[in-house]
C-alpha cells in the first residue's frame, strides 16, 4: 500500500439479510482484476483527490469484497475509514427511503402512479400544475426545477416551508422533459407521511429497513454513530466540517428528514438494499413493483439518461453514466452528491455499493470520472 489506511471487512462484518461473505473466486470474479478496481480508489486517495471510500461488491448475495480505504475525516484530524463507517447518503435517500415507501403504498392499493398531485396537495393547480402525476415525480418529469431556495427562507414551520414549493414556477410542462429535481422527491416524502399517517423516517424504518435487518440505516444519527461518521463539507456558518449531520441544505431546513436527502447508512446496508432489488423485492416489495421501477419509464423523451421509477436505467444508447461503459443494458442505479452510489446489474446478478466522502475536500467534480472507471474495472473482473 502507499500509506493509505486499509481495512478488510469481509469476514468481520455481520451481514444484513441477503448477503454472505464469500471472496472473489467464489463470487465469480478474477481476483487480480478486482484488485485493479480497488487500486483506482487507492490511487485517488494517495493523490489527495479523495478522502476515503468503502465499497461492497457482491454477486447473487455472495460478497466478493468489502474494503475500507483512506480517511473518514482529514480535518480537523485524520481518522481512518472503517468497514462500518456511517455515510450521509445524500440523494441515495431518494431510492433507499422514499422510493420503496411510495412503492409500498402502491402495492397496498393506497395510491396509484397516475394519481394527480393535487389530490393530496390541493394547492398544485394552475399554470399546468394540475397535470402533475405521482409518476412524474418519480421519473423527474414533473417540470420542477432542480431545486429552490424557498425552503431555506428563515421563517415558517415545516408545513409552511413545504407549502412554499407550490409557488415555484415549472420549467417544462409535466411529462415533457427529464429535469432531475429534489423538489419532486421532497413532495413524495410528504405524500408518504400524509397517506400512511406516519412520518417518513418512521415508516421507512418499520416497513423497509427493519425487515431487511438494516440496523444503522436511518435519519438523524446521534451519539457515537454520528461522531464516527464520514465527515463531509466545511460550513462557514458552523466554522467546522460537518460530521454525522445532514449535508443537504434543504434537508437541514426540514429538520434533517426529507424525501430527497438525509438518510445515513453503511456500505453493507446499501449493498443489502440493492440485493433486495435483485431478489424481486425479497418480501418487502412486490416483484411487480420492482419490475415497474426498474424498466425505462421515459423511452419517448430525449436524452441519454433514462429513468425508471426513482432509478437511472441503463440502455444500449446510454452514455456518461456513473456505472461506466460495461454494465449491462437494464442495469439501474443512483448517486448521491456527497460521493455515494449504488448500481445493480441484473444480468450479472451484481451489486456494487461505493460510498465516499468526496465533499470533505470540497465540491470538485473529480468523482465524475472516478465512478465509471471503478465500475468498469468491477464489471471487467466478472468471469462467470
DRENSEGU-190170 format. One line per 2 residues: number of its first residue (from 1); their letters; for each residue x, y, z of C-alpha. Coordinates in Angstrom, 3 decimals. Layout:
N
NUM	a	X,Y,Z ~ ...
//
This chain:
384
1	xx	0.000,0.000,0.000 ~ 1.027,3.652,-0.339
3	xx	0.365,4.919,3.168 ~ -3.382,4.775,2.554
5	xx	-5.216,3.189,5.520 ~ -6.883,-0.076,4.584
7	xx	-9.322,-2.381,6.373 ~ -10.941,-5.585,5.119
9	xx	-14.448,-6.106,6.473 ~ -15.417,-9.254,4.564
11	xx	-15.290,-11.752,7.415 ~ -15.781,-9.435,10.393
13	xx	-18.997,-7.833,9.134 ~ -22.319,-9.050,10.411
15	xx	-24.029,-9.118,7.048 ~ -27.637,-7.996,6.653
17	xx	-30.254,-10.230,5.114 ~ -29.440,-11.448,1.604
19	xx	-25.626,-11.178,1.792 ~ -22.926,-13.610,2.920
21	xx	-19.108,-13.452,2.902 ~ -17.517,-15.345,0.024
23	xx	-14.431,-13.814,-1.609 ~ -13.649,-13.010,-5.249
25	xx	-13.251,-16.516,-6.660 ~ -16.392,-17.939,-5.041
27	xx	-18.401,-14.923,-6.224 ~ -17.198,-15.391,-9.802
29	xx	-14.519,-12.702,-10.081 ~ -10.941,-12.774,-11.262
31	xx	-9.170,-11.694,-8.031 ~ -6.363,-9.856,-9.823
33	xx	-8.744,-7.861,-11.975 ~ -10.879,-6.985,-8.986
35	xx	-7.792,-5.633,-7.234 ~ -7.432,-3.145,-10.079
37	xx	-10.753,-1.582,-9.103 ~ -9.559,-1.032,-5.544
39	xx	-6.229,0.174,-6.885 ~ -8.073,3.019,-8.609
41	xx	-9.582,4.113,-5.289 ~ -6.233,3.796,-3.522
43	xx	-4.518,5.919,-6.167 ~ -7.134,8.676,-5.887
45	xx	-6.771,8.746,-2.114 ~ -2.966,8.724,-2.251
47	xx	-3.073,11.632,-4.723 ~ -5.244,13.684,-2.365
49	xx	-8.218,13.700,-4.722 ~ -10.483,11.703,-2.410
51	xx	-10.536,11.433,1.405 ~ -11.708,7.826,1.628
53	xx	-14.087,5.150,0.433 ~ -15.865,1.976,1.492
55	xx	-17.006,-0.451,-1.201 ~ -19.038,-3.660,-1.156
57	xx	-19.166,-5.823,-4.285 ~ -21.470,-8.853,-4.406
59	xx	-22.915,-11.331,-6.897 ~ -26.064,-13.303,-6.122
61	xx	-25.617,-12.386,-2.474 ~ -22.037,-13.691,-2.302
63	xx	-19.837,-10.789,-1.200 ~ -16.623,-10.747,-3.183
65	xx	-15.059,-7.796,-1.371 ~ -15.712,-5.319,1.394
67	xx	-12.929,-2.764,1.718 ~ -12.438,0.489,3.582
69	xx	-9.678,2.774,2.324 ~ -8.431,6.192,3.315
71	xx	-9.861,8.603,5.791 ~ -13.303,9.096,7.299
73	xx	-12.036,12.547,8.258 ~ -8.930,14.548,7.414
75	xx	-9.965,17.831,9.030 ~ -9.524,18.762,11.825
77	xx	-7.721,15.464,12.494 ~ -7.171,12.291,10.479
79	xx	-9.445,9.388,11.290 ~ -9.223,6.180,9.213
81	xx	-12.201,4.861,7.316 ~ -13.694,1.664,8.780
83	xx	-15.782,-1.030,7.055 ~ -18.814,0.006,9.124
85	xx	-18.390,3.772,8.762 ~ -21.716,5.581,8.526
87	xx	-22.219,7.814,5.468 ~ -24.533,10.669,4.620
89	xx	-26.119,9.072,1.551 ~ -27.444,12.355,0.097
91	xx	-29.619,11.574,-2.944 ~ -29.408,7.816,-2.434
93	xx	-32.162,8.708,0.060 ~ -34.470,9.025,-2.943
95	xx	-34.144,5.343,-3.856 ~ -33.378,3.857,-0.421
97	xx	-36.154,5.579,1.549 ~ -38.744,7.469,-0.471
99	xx	-38.978,5.167,-3.487 ~ -39.664,1.949,-1.549
101	xx	-42.117,3.789,0.702 ~ -44.098,5.044,-2.300
103	xx	-43.989,1.611,-3.946 ~ -45.310,0.010,-0.764
105	xx	-48.284,2.379,-0.837 ~ -48.864,1.409,-4.466
107	xx	-48.570,-2.297,-3.585 ~ -51.223,-1.791,-0.907
109	xx	-53.600,-0.022,-3.257 ~ -53.485,3.244,-1.337
111	xx	-52.168,5.342,-4.225 ~ -51.540,4.866,-7.940
113	xx	-48.909,6.214,-10.306 ~ -51.446,8.288,-12.221
115	xx	-52.967,9.985,-9.185 ~ -52.695,13.765,-9.618
117	xx	-50.541,15.607,-7.119 ~ -53.404,17.982,-6.300
119	xx	-55.395,15.052,-4.909 ~ -53.042,15.186,-1.925
121	xx	-51.803,18.789,-2.178 ~ -54.741,20.932,-3.419
123	xx	-52.512,23.970,-3.956 ~ -50.978,22.300,-7.042
125	xx	-53.352,23.805,-9.583 ~ -52.880,26.438,-12.229
127	xx	-50.120,27.025,-14.772 ~ -50.047,23.309,-15.614
129	xx	-49.562,22.016,-12.055 ~ -52.881,20.149,-12.139
131	xx	-51.294,17.838,-14.761 ~ -48.565,16.602,-12.391
133	xx	-48.953,12.916,-11.516 ~ -47.154,10.743,-8.968
135	xx	-45.487,9.069,-11.933 ~ -43.954,12.409,-12.959
137	xx	-42.440,12.966,-9.522 ~ -40.824,9.514,-9.545
139	xx	-39.394,9.927,-13.055 ~ -38.249,13.552,-12.648
141	xx	-40.637,14.660,-15.380 ~ -42.945,16.904,-13.327
143	xx	-41.309,20.018,-14.756 ~ -39.902,21.214,-11.435
145	xx	-36.523,22.967,-11.435 ~ -33.625,21.069,-9.840
147	xx	-34.026,22.937,-6.554 ~ -35.263,26.127,-4.949
149	xx	-34.191,28.326,-2.032 ~ -37.768,28.810,-0.806
151	xx	-37.438,26.017,1.754 ~ -34.493,27.809,3.342
153	xx	-36.255,31.119,3.908 ~ -35.910,31.830,7.630
155	xx	-39.453,31.792,8.946 ~ -42.019,29.037,8.938
157	xx	-42.991,25.628,10.205 ~ -42.269,22.503,8.203
159	xx	-45.773,22.654,6.707 ~ -45.302,26.299,5.744
161	xx	-41.952,25.577,4.122 ~ -43.446,22.719,2.098
163	xx	-46.368,24.931,1.063 ~ -43.918,27.430,-0.454
165	xx	-42.922,24.845,-3.058 ~ -46.281,25.359,-4.767
167	xx	-45.122,28.850,-5.742 ~ -42.052,27.582,-7.629
169	xx	-42.609,28.014,-11.403 ~ -42.425,24.915,-13.576
171	xx	-39.594,24.791,-16.102 ~ -41.435,22.483,-18.510
173	xx	-44.922,21.019,-18.976 ~ -45.359,17.830,-16.903
175	xx	-44.261,14.733,-18.819 ~ -42.314,16.608,-21.487
177	xx	-38.721,16.586,-20.170 ~ -36.472,14.876,-17.655
179	xx	-35.270,17.519,-15.195 ~ -33.587,15.935,-12.203
181	xx	-35.228,17.641,-9.240 ~ -35.066,17.349,-5.464
183	xx	-38.431,19.092,-5.192 ~ -40.461,16.188,-6.534
185	xx	-38.946,13.765,-4.026 ~ -39.447,16.215,-1.184
187	xx	-43.143,16.182,-2.065 ~ -43.138,12.385,-2.331
189	xx	-41.741,12.177,1.200 ~ -44.558,14.407,2.410
191	xx	-47.029,12.275,0.458 ~ -45.851,9.144,2.262
193	xx	-46.421,10.812,5.621 ~ -49.841,12.118,4.575
195	xx	-51.121,8.796,3.220 ~ -49.552,6.460,5.782
197	xx	-50.226,8.638,8.829 ~ -46.590,8.189,9.914
199	xx	-43.549,10.429,9.487 ~ -41.393,9.332,6.557
201	xx	-38.473,8.255,8.742 ~ -40.630,6.005,10.935
203	xx	-42.487,4.457,8.003 ~ -39.246,3.636,6.184
205	xx	-37.587,2.267,9.309 ~ -40.504,-0.007,10.205
207	xx	-41.664,-1.060,6.749 ~ -38.435,-1.223,4.725
209	xx	-35.184,-1.164,6.678 ~ -36.106,-3.203,9.743
211	xx	-37.445,-6.164,7.670 ~ -34.107,-6.178,5.812
213	xx	-32.089,-6.207,9.029 ~ -30.624,-2.738,8.475
215	xx	-29.830,-1.577,11.993 ~ -27.800,1.577,11.299
217	xx	-29.717,2.973,8.320 ~ -31.849,5.951,9.219
219	xx	-32.200,9.668,9.583 ~ -30.703,11.886,12.292
221	xx	-27.875,9.730,13.687 ~ -26.724,10.573,17.176
223	xx	-24.075,9.761,19.748 ~ -21.041,7.708,18.820
225	xx	-22.502,6.673,15.462 ~ -22.760,10.312,14.411
227	xx	-19.334,11.246,15.741 ~ -17.681,8.355,13.875
229	xx	-19.447,9.028,10.558 ~ -17.612,10.036,7.413
231	xx	-17.056,13.780,7.616 ~ -18.410,15.988,4.849
233	xx	-18.043,19.634,3.929 ~ -16.692,22.677,5.775
235	xx	-19.513,25.080,6.654 ~ -18.845,28.753,7.216
237	xx	-21.949,29.102,9.382 ~ -20.687,26.360,11.692
239	xx	-16.997,27.181,11.498 ~ -16.161,23.480,11.053
241	xx	-16.604,20.414,8.881 ~ -19.874,18.556,9.246
243	xx	-19.906,15.035,10.634 ~ -22.968,12.902,11.305
245	xx	-25.341,15.720,10.362 ~ -27.095,16.099,7.043
247	xx	-25.109,17.898,4.346 ~ -28.014,18.965,2.120
249	xx	-29.263,22.481,2.900 ~ -32.926,21.829,2.081
251	xx	-32.969,18.679,4.200 ~ -31.416,20.715,7.013
253	xx	-34.193,23.313,6.657 ~ -36.726,20.488,7.054
255	xx	-35.128,19.230,10.270 ~ -32.958,16.537,8.688
257	xx	-35.776,14.283,7.481 ~ -36.769,14.699,3.843
259	xx	-37.689,12.676,0.801 ~ -34.679,13.706,-1.256
261	xx	-31.799,13.558,1.272 ~ -30.983,12.941,4.916
263	xx	-30.610,9.161,5.121 ~ -27.438,7.679,6.638
265	xx	-26.249,4.074,6.273 ~ -23.186,1.835,5.989
267	xx	-21.875,0.262,2.791 ~ -23.019,-3.268,3.766
269	xx	-26.523,-1.909,4.330 ~ -26.577,-0.120,0.982
271	xx	-25.458,-3.335,-0.719 ~ -28.080,-5.380,1.147
273	xx	-30.730,-2.945,-0.009 ~ -29.508,-3.435,-3.586
275	xx	-29.669,-7.190,-3.112 ~ -33.343,-6.876,-2.169
277	xx	-33.989,-5.492,-5.651 ~ -32.111,-8.382,-7.270
279	xx	-34.342,-10.738,-5.294 ~ -37.534,-9.235,-6.685
281	xx	-38.390,-7.295,-3.558 ~ -37.493,-10.073,-1.088
283	xx	-40.884,-9.933,0.611 ~ -40.667,-6.178,1.194
285	xx	-41.774,-5.014,-2.247 ~ -43.761,-7.000,-4.771
287	xx	-41.979,-8.383,-7.855 ~ -44.459,-6.331,-9.890
289	xx	-43.353,-3.084,-8.201 ~ -39.682,-3.974,-8.705
291	xx	-40.289,-4.662,-12.403 ~ -42.129,-1.363,-12.891
293	xx	-39.486,0.672,-11.062 ~ -36.539,-0.819,-12.949
295	xx	-37.804,-0.589,-16.529 ~ -37.392,2.501,-18.660
297	xx	-40.383,4.723,-17.927 ~ -39.158,7.547,-20.195
299	xx	-38.346,5.889,-23.563 ~ -40.132,8.622,-25.516
301	xx	-38.141,11.502,-24.033 ~ -34.869,12.865,-25.469
303	xx	-31.538,12.412,-23.747 ~ -29.202,9.575,-22.848
305	xx	-30.145,9.340,-19.179 ~ -33.375,7.401,-18.896
307	xx	-35.488,6.950,-15.810 ~ -37.333,4.138,-14.163
309	xx	-39.283,4.963,-11.025 ~ -36.589,6.680,-8.983
311	xx	-33.721,4.820,-10.610 ~ -31.492,5.734,-13.539
313	xx	-31.856,2.888,-16.064 ~ -29.048,1.969,-18.467
315	xx	-29.953,1.344,-22.111 ~ -27.993,0.356,-25.203
317	xx	-27.647,4.014,-26.179 ~ -26.766,5.310,-22.702
319	xx	-23.576,7.302,-22.295 ~ -21.906,9.112,-19.447
321	xx	-23.491,7.041,-16.686 ~ -21.720,6.642,-13.348
323	xx	-21.782,2.832,-13.778 ~ -19.345,3.209,-16.651
325	xx	-19.326,1.535,-20.035 ~ -19.562,-2.172,-19.239
327	xx	-22.674,-2.609,-17.094 ~ -25.466,-4.405,-18.945
329	xx	-28.461,-2.656,-20.500 ~ -31.194,-2.810,-17.888
331	xx	-28.799,-2.053,-15.034 ~ -30.129,0.545,-12.627
333	xx	-28.603,2.783,-10.023 ~ -28.308,6.175,-8.397
335	xx	-25.720,8.528,-6.944 ~ -25.531,10.959,-4.047
337	xx	-23.865,14.379,-4.031 ~ -21.702,13.582,-1.007
339	xx	-19.935,10.909,-3.089 ~ -22.147,7.840,-2.745
341	xx	-23.541,5.419,-5.332 ~ -25.375,2.131,-5.746
343	xx	-25.533,0.212,-9.037 ~ -27.239,-3.094,-9.751
345	xx	-26.690,-5.216,-12.876 ~ -29.485,-7.844,-13.020
347	xx	-27.866,-9.665,-15.969 ~ -24.682,-10.321,-13.980
349	xx	-26.574,-10.517,-10.654 ~ -24.156,-7.842,-9.466
351	xx	-24.480,-5.228,-6.721 ~ -21.871,-2.500,-6.237
353	xx	-22.107,-0.049,-3.341 ~ -19.409,2.624,-3.487
355	xx	-19.542,5.172,-0.669 ~ -17.103,8.064,-0.482
357	xx	-16.992,11.364,1.409 ~ -15.638,13.343,-1.540
359	xx	-17.236,16.654,-0.381 ~ -14.911,16.656,2.633
361	xx	-12.366,18.091,0.163 ~ -14.912,20.452,-1.426
363	xx	-17.288,20.392,-4.352 ~ -14.918,19.296,-7.086
365	xx	-16.145,17.068,-9.924 ~ -13.246,14.629,-9.802
367	xx	-15.528,11.746,-8.809 ~ -17.457,12.048,-12.061
369	xx	-14.590,10.279,-13.830 ~ -13.613,8.001,-10.945
371	xx	-17.005,6.319,-10.564 ~ -17.258,4.983,-14.149
373	xx	-13.635,3.834,-14.154 ~ -14.185,1.930,-10.896
375	xx	-17.354,0.276,-12.191 ~ -15.652,-0.620,-15.482
377	xx	-12.917,-2.412,-13.547 ~ -15.502,-4.259,-11.430
379	xx	-17.526,-5.390,-14.451 ~ -14.350,-6.493,-16.247
381	xx	-13.446,-8.694,-13.282 ~ -16.579,-10.859,-13.633
383	xx	-15.508,-14.148,-15.227 ~ -18.558,-16.385,-14.785
//
